[in-house]
Amino acid sequence: MAKIRTGRVGEQIKKELSLLIQTELKDPRIGFLTVTGVDVTNDLSLAKVYLSVLGDEEARENSLKALDKANGYLRSELGKRIRFRHTPELVFKLDTSIEYGSRIERLLNDVRDGNESHDK
C-alpha cells in the first residue's frame, strides 16, 4: 500500500510543480523545461524532481540554479495546494534519459544506413 501512495503523491507533485513552474515563476533564467518524473521516499520527506531542459549546458545550469533559488517558494506553494502534514524537501535533478534515447536512436540509424549502403 505504501508504494501505491508514494506513486500517487509523486504524480500529484509532478502535476502541481509543472503548473507552478509554468505559471507562477517569472525568473528569466528558467528556460523551456519539463518535469519528467518525481521520486518520493516512503516517508514522504524527500522528493527528487527530474527535469528535462531544452537547450545547451548553460541553459540547463541556469534553469537548475533558478529552481534551487525558488525552492522555498515552490515548496510552500506545494504545501498549500496539496495538504501535506510535512511538505517534502525538493531536490532538482537533470533527466538525461531523453538525450540518451535519442543518441541510441541516432547510432542505430547510422548502423542501419551503413548496412544498407553495403548491400547495394
C-alpha positions, 0 to 999 in steps of 0.5 A: 500500500505504501508504494501505491501512495508514494506513486500517487503523491509523486504524480500529484507533485509532478502535476502541481510543480509543472503548473507552478513552474509554468505559471507562477515563476517569472525568473528569466533564467528558467528556460523551456523545461519539463518535469519528467518524473518525481521520486518520493521516499516512503516517508514522504520527506524527500522528493527528487524532481527530474527535469528535462531542459531544452537547450545547451549546458548553460541553459540547463545550469541556469534553469537548475540554479533558478529552481534551487533559488525558488525552492522555498517558494515552490515548496510552500506553494506545494504545501498549500495546494496539496495538504501535506502534514510535512511538505517534502524537501525538493531536490532538482535533478537533470533527466538525461534519459531523453538525450540518451534515447535519442543518441541510441536512436541516432547510432542505430540509424547510422548502423542501419544506413551503413548496412544498407549502403553495403548491400547495394 
